[in-house]
């Protein structure tokens, strides 16, 4: 898509009832259409986006809905988590959009746009713990596996549901919607561990269904659940590196932040394709 067409598409998206449209599409993808219709839709999607079905767990009798196909699970061994405990790994399959340092003022750069940790996390007090730390961002395209996993070993202490709108997170959004990732609704999942410290994985929603679910809690975005903080401090939820955290119903983006006391050597390069479990950086608490 050319830049002019992309700008026109962004202007069109701005005036649409994005959350209502996303909920309507979510209802459609969760419906049970006639088997020939569903199978044809899945075959077309697999062909257009070159989905590798050899690594997918296909339920007996086939997928019952398009959403079940989109949120598909993988066969055992399809993804290998880096065995080094010091490895901070990618939480998802996708493209590594950006990575680097968070300034001492809490600023980070995403696709040339400045953001603050406070804007992304939805809480200034929480964001202060990441000033001087590191971040990386993984964009999931439609063809990718859409489950998100723990980038580090550590128990889940809390989740913050940050309300917002739903813009596209592809080039239309990143090129033409200012502060896109701080405007879309999202879930910030906080893990506490002995290797990398307090690590937050932010799952950012997008137009198109626009729903994010958790693997350890019933809360879902864009489904009427109450935004705000959900604490598990009384019974933290253990998660090893590579354990599932949540799932995107249609595509989006995952952002990982680490604290300044976690010294990291970056091993991955912006723009590269990554798989869940692949090492992004190595290091640990100093």
Phi and psi in degrees as GROMACS dihedral restraints (atoms count N, CA, C in turn):
[ dihedral_restraints ]
;  ai    aj    ak    al  type     phi  dphi    fc
    3     4     5     6     1   -69.1    20    10
    4     5     6     7     1   165.4    20    10
    6     7     8     9     1   -64.8    20    10
    7     8     9    10     1   -38.6    20    10
    9    10    11    12     1   -65.2    20    10
   10    11    12    13     1   -43.3    20    10
   12    13    14    15     1   -65.5    20    10
   13    14    15    16     1   -38.3    20    10
   15    16    17    18     1   -64.0    20    10
   16    17    18    19     1   -41.5    20    10
   18    19    20    21     1   -65.4    20    10
   19    20    21    22     1   -40.5    20    10
   21    22    23    24     1   -63.8    20    10
   22    23    24    25     1   -41.1    20    10
   24    25    26    27     1   -62.6    20    10
   25    26    27    28     1   -40.9    20    10
   27    28    29    30     1   -64.5    20    10
   28    29    30    31     1   -40.4    20    10
   30    31    32    33     1   -65.0    20    10
   31    32    33    34     1   -36.7    20    10
   33    34    35    36     1   -66.1    20    10
   34    35    36    37     1   -44.0    20    10
   36    37    38    39     1   -61.3    20    10
   37    38    39    40     1   -35.0    20    10
   39    40    41    42     1   -58.5    20    10
   40    41    42    43     1   -33.5    20    10
   42    43    44    45     1   -95.3    20    10
   43    44    45    46     1    -2.8    20    10
   45    46    47    48     1   -80.9    20    10
   46    47    48    49     1   151.2    20    10
   48    49    50    51     1   -77.0    20    10
   49    50    51    52     1    79.2    20    10
   51    52    53    54     1   -62.3    20    10
   52    53    54    55     1   -41.7    20    10
   54    55    56    57     1   -72.3    20    10
   55    56    57    58     1   -38.9    20    10
   57    58    59    60     1   -66.2    20    10
   58    59    60    61     1   -42.2    20    10
   60    61    62    63     1   -62.3    20    10
   61    62    63    64     1   -39.6    20    10
   63    64    65    66     1   -65.6    20    10
   64    65    66    67     1   -41.2    20    10
   66    67    68    69     1   -64.6    20    10
   67    68    69    70     1   -38.6    20    10
   69    70    71    72     1   -64.5    20    10
   70    71    72    73     1   -42.6    20    10
   72    73    74    75     1   -66.0    20    10
   73    74    75    76     1   -35.7    20    10
   75    76    77    78     1   -61.9    20    10
   76    77    78    79     1   -41.2    20    10
   78    79    80    81     1   -63.7    20    10
   79    80    81    82     1   -38.2    20    10
   81    82    83    84     1   -66.2    20    10
   82    83    84    85     1   -44.8    20    10
   84    85    86    87     1   -72.5    20    10
   85    86    87    88     1   -19.0    20    10
   87    88    89    90     1   -93.7    20    10
   88    89    90    91     1    -3.1    20    10
   90    91    92    93     1   -76.4    20    10
   91    92    93    94     1   164.7    20    10
   93    94    95    96     1  -105.4    20    10
   94    95    96    97     1    87.1    20    10
   96    97    98    99     1   -75.8    20    10
   97    98    99   100     1   170.0    20    10
   99   100   101   102     1   -55.7    20    10
  100   101   102   103     1   141.7    20    10
  102   103   104   105     1   -52.5    20    10
  103   104   105   106     1   -45.5    20    10
  105   106   107   108     1   -60.2    20    10
  106   107   108   109     1   -36.6    20    10
  108   109   110   111     1   -67.5    20    10
  109   110   111   112     1   -46.1    20    10
  111   112   113   114     1   -64.3    20    10
  112   113   114   115     1   -46.0    20    10
  114   115   116   117     1   -61.2    20    10
  115   116   117   118     1   -38.8    20    10
  117   118   119   120     1   -66.7    20    10
  118   119   120   121     1   -39.7    20    10
  120   121   122   123     1   -64.7    20    10
  121   122   123   124     1   -42.2    20    10
  123   124   125   126     1   -67.1    20    10
  124   125   126   127     1   -43.1    20    10
  126   127   128   129     1   -60.3    20    10
  127   128   129   130     1   -42.0    20    10
  129   130   131   132     1   -63.6    20    10
  130   131   132   133     1   -43.2    20    10
  132   133   134   135     1   -63.1    20    10
  133   134   135   136     1   -44.7    20    10
  135   136   137   138     1   -60.6    20    10
  136   137   138   139     1   -40.6    20    10
  138   139   140   141     1   -69.9    20    10
  139   140   141   142     1   -46.5    20    10
  141   142   143   144     1   -66.3    20    10
  142   143   144   145     1   -41.8    20    10
  144   145   146   147     1  -101.5    20    10
  145   146   147   148     1     3.7    20    10
  147   148   149   150     1    56.5    20    10
  148   149   150   151     1    51.9    20    10
  150   151   152   153     1   -77.3    20    10
  151   152   153   154     1   132.8    20    10
  153   154   155   156     1   -85.8    20    10
  154   155   156   157     1    97.8    20    10
  156   157   158   159     1   -75.3    20    10
  157   158   159   160     1   -13.3    20    10
  159   160   161   162     1   -66.4    20    10
  160   161   162   163     1   -20.1    20    10
  162   163   164   165     1  -102.0    20    10
  163   164   165   166     1     6.1    20    10
  165   166   167   168     1  -100.2    20    10
  166   167   168   169     1   138.9    20    10
  168   169   170   171     1   -81.7    20    10
  169   170   171   172     1   112.2    20    10
  171   172   173   174     1   -98.8    20    10
  172   173   174   175     1   120.5    20    10
  174   175   176   177     1   -60.0    20    10
  175   176   177   178     1   152.3    20    10
  177   178   179   180     1   -59.5    20    10
  178   179   180   181     1   127.4    20    10
  180   181   182   183     1    89.5    20    10
  181   182   183   184     1    -3.5    20    10
  183   184   185   186     1    92.3    20    10
  184   185   186   187     1   173.1    20    10
  186   187   188   189     1   -69.8    20    10
  187   188   189   190     1   140.4    20    10
  189   190   191   192     1   -88.1    20    10
  190   191   192   193     1   -26.4    20    10
  192   193   194   195     1  -141.2    20    10
  193   194   195   196     1   164.4    20    10
  195   196   197   198     1   -68.3    20    10
  196   197   198   199     1   -34.0    20    10
  198   199   200   201     1   -63.9    20    10
  199   200   201   202     1   -37.5    20    10
  201   202   203   204     1   -62.8    20    10
  202   203   204   205     1   -38.1    20    10
  204   205   206   207     1   -66.9    20    10
  205   206   207   208     1   -45.6    20    10
  207   208   209   210     1   -64.2    20    10
  208   209   210   211     1   -35.3    20    10
  210   211   212   213     1   -96.3    20    10
  211   212   213   214     1    27.5    20    10
  213   214   215   216     1   -53.1    20    10
  214   215   216   217     1   150.1    20    10
  216   217   218   219     1   -97.4    20    10
  217   218   219   220     1   161.4    20    10
  219   220   221   222     1  -107.6    20    10
  220   221   222   223     1   154.0    20    10
  222   223   224   225     1   -67.3    20    10
  223   224   225   226     1   154.1    20    10
  225   226   227   228     1   -58.7    20    10
  226   227   228   229     1   133.2    20    10
  228   229   230   231     1    90.1    20    10
  229   230   231   232     1    -3.9    20    10
  231   232   233   234     1   -67.9    20    10
  232   233   234   235     1   -27.4    20    10
  234   235   236   237     1  -127.6    20    10
  235   236   237   238     1   135.6    20    10
  237   238   239   240     1  -112.5    20    10
  238   239   240   241     1   123.5    20    10
  240   241   242   243     1   -85.6    20    10
  241   242   243   244     1   129.2    20    10
  243   244   245   246     1   -49.8    20    10
  244   245   246   247     1   125.7    20    10
  246   247   248   249     1   -74.9    20    10
  247   248   249   250     1   -12.3    20    10
  249   250   251   252     1   -71.3    20    10
  250   251   252   253     1   119.6    20    10
  252   253   254   255     1   -57.7    20    10
  253   254   255   256     1   -24.2    20    10
  255   256   257   258     1   -81.1    20    10
  256   257   258   259     1    -6.4    20    10
  258   259   260   261     1   -76.8    20    10
  259   260   261   262     1   126.4    20    10
  261   262   263   264     1   -94.2    20    10
  262   263   264   265     1   116.5    20    10
  264   265   266   267     1  -106.6    20    10
  265   266   267   268     1   162.1    20    10
  267   268   269   270     1   -67.7    20    10
  268   269   270   271     1   134.1    20    10
  270   271   272   273     1   -80.3    20    10
  271   272   273   274     1    -8.1    20    10
  273   274   275   276     1  -156.1    20    10
  274   275   276   277     1   165.1    20    10
  276   277   278   279     1   -77.7    20    10
  277   278   279   280     1   146.5    20    10
  279   280   281   282     1   156.5    20    10
  280   281   282   283     1  -157.7    20    10
  282   283   284   285     1  -109.5    20    10
  283   284   285   286     1   132.6    20    10
  285   286   287   288     1   -77.4    20    10
  286   287   288   289     1    99.8    20    10
  288   289   290   291     1   -71.1    20    10
  289   290   291   292     1   -45.4    20    10
  291   292   293   294     1  -158.7    20    10
  292   293   294   295     1   156.8    20    10
  294   295   296   297     1  -160.2    20    10
  295   296   297   298     1   158.4    20    10
  297   298   299   300     1   157.3    20    10
  298   299   300   301     1  -157.8    20    10
  300   301   302   303     1   -93.4    20    10
  301   302   303   304     1   145.5    20    10
  303   304   305   306     1   -91.2    20    10
  304   305   306   307     1   128.7    20    10
  306   307   308   309     1   -66.2    20    10
  307   308   309   310     1   166.4    20    10
  309   310   311   312     1   -67.0    20    10
  310   311   312   313     1   -13.5    20    10
  312   313   314   315     1   -94.0    20    10
  313   314   315   316     1     3.6    20    10
  315   316   317   318     1    84.5    20    10
  316   317   318   319     1    16.2    20    10
  318   319   320   321     1   -94.8    20    10
  319   320   321   322     1   144.2    20    10
  321   322   323   324     1  -141.1    20    10
  322   323   324   325     1   156.9    20    10
  324   325   326   327     1  -111.4    20    10
  325   326   327   328     1   126.7    20    10
  327   328   329   330     1  -125.0    20    10
  328   329   330   331     1   115.2    20    10
  330   331   332   333     1    50.5    20    10
  331   332   333   334     1    41.4    20    10
  333   334   335   336     1    83.2    20    10
  334   335   336   337     1    -6.0    20    10
  336   337   338   339     1  -100.5    20    10
  337   338   339   340     1   135.2    20    10
  339   340   341   342     1   -79.4    20    10
  340   341   342   343     1   135.6    20    10
  342   343   344   345     1  -126.9    20    10
  343   344   345   346     1   167.2    20    10
  345   346   347   348     1  -118.4    20    10
  346   347   348   349     1   151.5    20    10
  348   349   350   351     1   -59.9    20    10
  349   350   351   352     1   -35.7    20    10
  351   352   353   354     1   -63.1    20    10
  352   353   354   355     1   -41.9    20    10
  354   355   356   357     1   -64.0    20    10
  355   356   357   358     1   -42.6    20    10
  357   358   359   360     1   -71.5    20    10
  358   359   360   361     1   -38.8    20    10
  360   361   362   363     1   -84.4    20    10
  361   362   363   364     1   -17.7    20    10
  363   364   365   366     1    74.8    20    10
  364   365   366   367     1    17.0    20    10
  366   367   368   369     1  -159.6    20    10
  367   368   369   370     1   116.6    20    10
  369   370   371   372     1   -66.2    20    10
  370   371   372   373     1   -39.1    20    10
  372   373   374   375     1   -64.4    20    10
  373   374   375   376     1   -41.7    20    10
  375   376   377   378     1   -65.5    20    10
  376   377   378   379     1   -40.2    20    10
  378   379   380   381     1   -64.6    20    10
  379   380   381   382     1   -29.3    20    10
  381   382   383   384     1   -58.8    20    10
  382   383   384   385     1   -28.7    20    10
  384   385   386   387     1   -70.1    20    10
  385   386   387   388     1   -12.5    20    10
  387   388   389   390     1  -107.2    20    10
  388   389   390   391     1    -1.2    20    10
  390   391   392   393     1   -63.9    20    10
  391   392   393   394     1   123.4    20    10
  393   394   395   396     1    89.0    20    10
  394   395   396   397     1     3.1    20    10
  396   397   398   399     1   -91.4    20    10
  397   398   399   400     1  -151.5    20    10
  399   400   401   402     1  -129.7    20    10
  400   401   402   403     1   164.4    20    10
  402   403   404   405     1  -148.4    20    10
  403   404   405   406     1   157.5    20    10
  405   406   407   408     1  -150.0    20    10
  406   407   408   409     1   156.4    20    10
  408   409   410   411     1  -131.3    20    10
  409   410   411   412     1   130.3    20    10
  411   412   413   414     1  -117.5    20    10
  412   413   414   415     1   123.2    20    10
  414   415   416   417     1   -96.7    20    10
  415   416   417   418     1   127.6    20    10
  417   418   419   420     1   -98.0    20    10
  418   419   420   421     1   120.1    20    10
  420   421   422   423     1   -85.0    20    10
  421   422   423   424     1   169.5    20    10
  423   424   425   426     1   -56.3    20    10
  424   425   426   427     1   -29.5    20    10
  426   427   428   429     1   -78.0    20    10
  427   428   429   430     1   -15.2    20    10
  429   430   431   432     1   -78.0    20    10
  430   431   432   433     1   157.9    20    10
  432   433   434   435     1   -64.7    20    10
  433   434   435   436     1   129.8    20    10
  435   436   437   438     1  -110.2    20    10
  436   437   438   439     1    25.2    20    10
  438   439   440   441     1  -101.0    20    10
  439   440   441   442     1   143.6    20    10
  441   442   443   444     1  -112.8    20    10
  442   443   444   445     1   135.4    20    10
  444   445   446   447     1  -122.0    20    10
  445   446   447   448     1   165.4    20    10
  447   448   449   450     1   -69.1    20    10
  448   449   450   451     1   128.4    20    10
  450   451   452   453     1   -79.9    20    10
  451   452   453   454     1   -12.2    20    10
  453   454   455   456     1  -146.8    20    10
  454   455   456   457     1   168.9    20    10
  456   457   458   459     1   -90.0    20    10
  457   458   459   460     1   125.8    20    10
  459   460   461   462     1   168.6    20    10
  460   461   462   463     1   151.1    20    10
  462   463   464   465     1   -78.1    20    10
  463   464   465   466     1   144.8    20    10
  465   466   467   468     1   -76.3    20    10
  466   467   468   469     1   119.7    20    10
  468   469   470   471     1   -93.2    20    10
  469   470   471   472     1   -35.0    20    10
  471   472   473   474     1  -165.1    20    10
  472   473   474   475     1   165.8    20    10
  474   475   476   477     1  -135.6    20    10
  475   476   477   478     1   134.0    20    10
  477   478   479   480     1  -111.5    20    10
  478   479   480   481     1   121.3    20    10
  480   481   482   483     1   -91.1    20    10
  481   482   483   484     1   109.1    20    10
  483   484   485   486     1   -97.9    20    10
  484   485   486   487     1   114.5    20    10
  486   487   488   489     1   -70.1    20    10
  487   488   489   490     1   160.2    20    10
  489   490   491   492     1   176.4    20    10
  490   491   492   493     1  -164.7    20    10
  492   493   494   495     1   -99.0    20    10
  493   494   495   496     1  -166.7    20    10
  495   496   497   498     1  -140.0    20    10
  496   497   498   499     1    98.8    20    10
  498   499   500   501     1  -102.1    20    10
  499   500   501   502     1   161.5    20    10
  501   502   503   504     1   -67.2    20    10
  502   503   504   505     1   146.0    20    10
  504   505   506   507     1  -105.6    20    10
  505   506   507   508     1    11.1    20    10
  507   508   509   510     1   -83.4    20    10
  508   509   510   511     1  -163.0    20    10
  510   511   512   513     1   -61.0    20    10
  511   512   513   514     1   -31.6    20    10
  513   514   515   516     1   -58.0    20    10
  514   515   516   517     1   -44.1    20    10
  516   517   518   519     1   -77.3    20    10
  517   518   519   520     1   -49.6    20    10
  519   520   521   522     1   -66.1    20    10
  520   521   522   523     1   -28.5    20    10
  522   523   524   525     1   -85.3    20    10
  523   524   525   526     1   -26.2    20    10
  525   526   527   528     1  -128.8    20    10
  526   527   528   529     1    -6.7    20    10
  528   529   530   531     1  -110.0    20    10
  529   530   531   532     1   105.1    20    10
  531   532   533   534     1   -60.7    20    10
  532   533   534   535     1   140.7    20    10
  534   535   536   537     1    54.9    20    10
  535   536   537   538     1    38.8    20    10
  537   538   539   540     1   -52.6    20    10
  538   539   540   541     1   -51.8    20    10
  540   541   542   543     1   -70.9    20    10
  541   542   543   544     1   -19.2    20    10
  543   544   545   546     1   -91.6    20    10
  544   545   546   547     1    -5.1    20    10
  546   547   548   549     1  -103.2    20    10
  547   548   549   550     1   -32.1    20    10
  549   550   551   552     1   -73.7    20    10
  550   551   552   553     1   148.2    20    10
  552   553   554   555     1   -70.6    20    10
  553   554   555   556     1   155.2    20    10
  555   556   557   558     1  -161.0    20    10
  556   557   558   559     1   164.6    20    10
  558   559   560   561     1  -118.6    20    10
  559   560   561   562     1   128.2    20    10
  561   562   563   564     1  -108.0    20    10
  562   563   564   565     1   113.8    20    10
  564   565   566   567     1  -104.0    20    10
  565   566   567   568     1   120.2    20    10
  567   568   569   570     1  -105.2    20    10
  568   569   570   571     1   120.9    20    10
  570   571   572   573     1  -108.4    20    10
  571   572   573   574     1   144.6    20    10
  573   574   575   576     1  -120.6    20    10
  574   575   576   577     1   121.3    20    10
  576   577   578   579     1  -141.1    20    10
  577   578   579   580     1   170.1    20    10
  579   580   581   582     1   -84.6    20    10
  580   581   582   583     1   -16.4    20    10
  582   583   584   585     1   -92.3    20    10
  583   584   585   586     1   -53.8    20    10
  585   586   587   588     1  -109.3    20    10
  586   587   588   589     1    -1.0    20    10
  588   589   590   591     1    82.0    20    10
  589   590   591   592     1  -142.7    20    10
  591   592   593   594     1   -89.4    20    10
  592   593   594   595     1   108.0    20    10
  594   595   596   597     1  -113.8    20    10
  595   596   597   598     1   131.8    20    10
  597   598   599   600     1  -113.0    20    10
  598   599   600   601     1   132.2    20    10
  600   601   602   603     1  -110.7    20    10
  601   602   603   604     1   119.3    20    10
  603   604   605   606     1  -102.1    20    10
  604   605   606   607     1   121.6    20    10
  606   607   608   609     1   -98.4    20    10
  607   608   609   610     1   115.0    20    10
  609   610   611   612     1   -99.1    20    10
  610   611   612   613     1   127.0    20    10
  612   613   614   615     1   -74.9    20    10
  613   614   615   616     1   167.8    20    10
  615   616   617   618     1  -149.2    20    10
  616   617   618   619     1   161.0    20    10
  618   619   620   621     1   -63.3    20    10
  619   620   621   622     1   147.3    20    10
  621   622   623   624     1   123.3    20    10
  622   623   624   625     1    20.1    20    10
  624   625   626   627     1   110.1    20    10
  625   626   627   628     1   -54.6    20    10
  627   628   629   630     1    63.7    20    10
  628   629   630   631     1    29.1    20    10
  630   631   632   633     1  -114.8    20    10
  631   632   633   634     1   136.6    20    10
  633   634   635   636     1  -123.0    20    10
  634   635   636   637     1   131.4    20    10
  636   637   638   639     1  -117.3    20    10
  637   638   639   640     1   156.8    20    10
  639   640   641   642     1  -104.5    20    10
  640   641   642   643     1   155.3    20    10
  642   643   644   645     1   -88.2    20    10
  643   644   645   646     1    -9.6    20    10
  645   646   647   648     1  -128.8    20    10
  646   647   648   649     1     8.2    20    10
  648   649   650   651     1  -154.6    20    10
  649   650   651   652     1   152.7    20    10
  651   652   653   654     1   -79.3    20    10
  652   653   654   655     1   -10.2    20    10
  654   655   656   657     1   -62.4    20    10
  655   656   657   658     1   138.0    20    10
  657   658   659   660     1  -137.0    20    10
  658   659   660   661     1   143.6    20    10
  660   661   662   663     1   -79.0    20    10
  661   662   663   664     1   157.5    20    10
  663   664   665   666     1    56.5    20    10
  664   665   666   667     1    29.8    20    10
  666   667   668   669     1  -132.7    20    10
  667   668   669   670     1    16.2    20    10
  669   670   671   672     1    89.0    20    10
  670   671   672   673     1     3.9    20    10
  672   673   674   675     1   -74.4    20    10
  673   674   675   676     1   150.3    20    10
  675   676   677   678     1   -73.0    20    10
  676   677   678   679     1   125.3    20    10
  678   679   680   681     1   -66.9    20    10
  679   680   681   682     1   166.6    20    10
  681   682   683   684     1   122.6    20    10
  682   683   684   685     1  -169.1    20    10
  684   685   686   687     1   -89.8    20    10
  685   686   687   688     1   134.6    20    10
  687   688   689   690     1  -119.4    20    10
  688   689   690   691     1   116.2    20    10
  690   691   692   693     1  -101.8    20    10
  691   692   693   694     1   140.3    20    10
  693   694   695   696     1  -119.9    20    10
  694   695   696   697     1    24.9    20    10
  696   697   698   699     1   -59.6    20    10
  697   698   699   700     1   -32.8    20    10
  699   700   701   702     1   -73.6    20    10
  700   701   702   703     1   -25.5    20    10
  702   703   704   705     1  -148.6    20    10
  703   704   705   706     1    74.5    20    10
  705   706   707   708     1   -54.8    20    10
  706   707   708   709     1   147.8    20    10
  708   709   710   711     1   -98.6    20    10
  709   710   711   712     1   111.9    20    10
  711   712   713   714     1   -67.1    20    10
  712   713   714   715     1   137.3    20    10
  714   715   716   717     1  -143.7    20    10
  715   716   717   718     1   122.0    20    10
  717   718   719   720     1   -86.6    20    10
  718   719   720   721     1   165.6    20    10
  720   721   722   723     1   -58.7    20    10
  721   722   723   724     1   129.9    20    10
  723   724   725   726     1    92.4    20    10
  724   725   726   727     1   -10.7    20    10
  726   727   728   729     1   -71.3    20    10
  727   728   729   730     1   147.6    20    10
  729   730   731   732     1   -71.5    20    10
  730   731   732   733     1   137.4    20    10
  732   733   734   735     1  -105.1    20    10
  733   734   735   736     1   -42.3    20    10
  735   736   737   738     1  -170.8    20    10
  736   737   738   739     1  -172.0    20    10
  738   739   740   741     1  -145.4    20    10
  739   740   741   742     1   141.3    20    10
  741   742   743   744     1   -94.7    20    10
  742   743   744   745     1   126.6    20    10
  744   745   746   747     1   -93.1    20    10
  745   746   747   748     1    96.1    20    10
  747   748   749   750     1    83.2    20    10
  748   749   750   751     1   174.2    20    10
  750   751   752   753     1   -82.8    20    10
  751   752   753   754     1   164.2    20    10
  753   754   755   756     1  -174.6    20    10
  754   755   756   757     1  -143.0    20    10
  756   757   758   759     1  -142.9    20    10
  757   758   759   760     1   144.5    20    10
  759   760   761   762     1  -119.2    20    10
  760   761   762   763     1   133.4    20    10
  762   763   764   765     1  -119.7    20    10
  763   764   765   766     1   129.7    20    10
  765   766   767   768     1  -114.8    20    10
  766   767   768   769     1   133.6    20    10
  768   769   770   771     1  -124.3    20    10
  769   770   771   772     1   139.6    20    10
  771   772   773   774     1  -123.4    20    10
  772   773   774   775     1   154.3    20    10
  774   775   776   777     1   -80.3    20    10
  775   776   777   778     1   163.8    20    10
  777   778   779   780     1   -65.5    20    10
  778   779   780   781     1   -26.1    20    10
  780   781   782   783     1   -76.4    20    10
  781   782   783   784     1    -3.0    20    10
  783   784   785   786     1   -97.8    20    10
  784   785   786   787     1   105.8    20    10
  786   787   788   789     1   -82.2    20    10
  787   788   789   790     1   127.2    20    10
  789   790   791   792     1  -127.8    20    10
  790   791   792   793     1   143.2    20    10
  792   793   794   795     1  -106.9    20    10
  793   794   795   796     1   114.4    20    10
  795   796   797   798     1   -72.5    20    10
  796   797   798   799     1   132.8    20    10
  798   799   800   801     1  -114.5    20    10
  799   800   801   802     1   -20.5    20    10
  801   802   803   804     1   -97.0    20    10
  802   803   804   805     1   165.0    20    10
  804   805   806   807     1  -120.2    20    10
  805   806   807   808     1   138.8    20    10
  807   808   809   810     1   -56.5    20    10
  808   809   810   811     1   140.0    20    10
  810   811   812   813     1    92.1    20    10
  811   812   813   814     1   -11.0    20    10
  813   814   815   816     1   -82.3    20    10
  814   815   816   817     1   155.4    20    10
  816   817   818   819     1   -82.9    20    10
  817   818   819   820     1   137.3    20    10
  819   820   821   822     1  -130.4    20    10
  820   821   822   823     1   158.4    20    10
  822   823   824   825     1  -119.5    20    10
  823   824   825   826     1   153.7    20    10
  825   826   827   828     1   -55.0    20    10
  826   827   828   829     1   132.0    20    10
  828   829   830   831     1    95.4    20    10
  829   830   831   832     1   -11.4    20    10
  831   832   833   834     1   -76.2    20    10
  832   833   834   835     1   139.8    20    10
  834   835   836   837     1   -69.3    20    10
  835   836   837   838     1   130.5    20    10
  837   838   839   840     1  -100.0    20    10
  838   839   840   841     1   -39.0    20    10
  840   841   842   843     1  -155.9    20    10
  841   842   843   844     1   157.2    20    10
  843   844   845   846     1  -123.7    20    10
  844   845   846   847     1   146.7    20    10
  846   847   848   849     1   155.3    20    10
  847   848   849   850     1  -161.0    20    10
  849   850   851   852     1  -179.9    20    10
  850   851   852   853     1  -173.1    20    10
  852   853   854   855     1   -64.8    20    10
  853   854   855   856     1   140.8    20    10
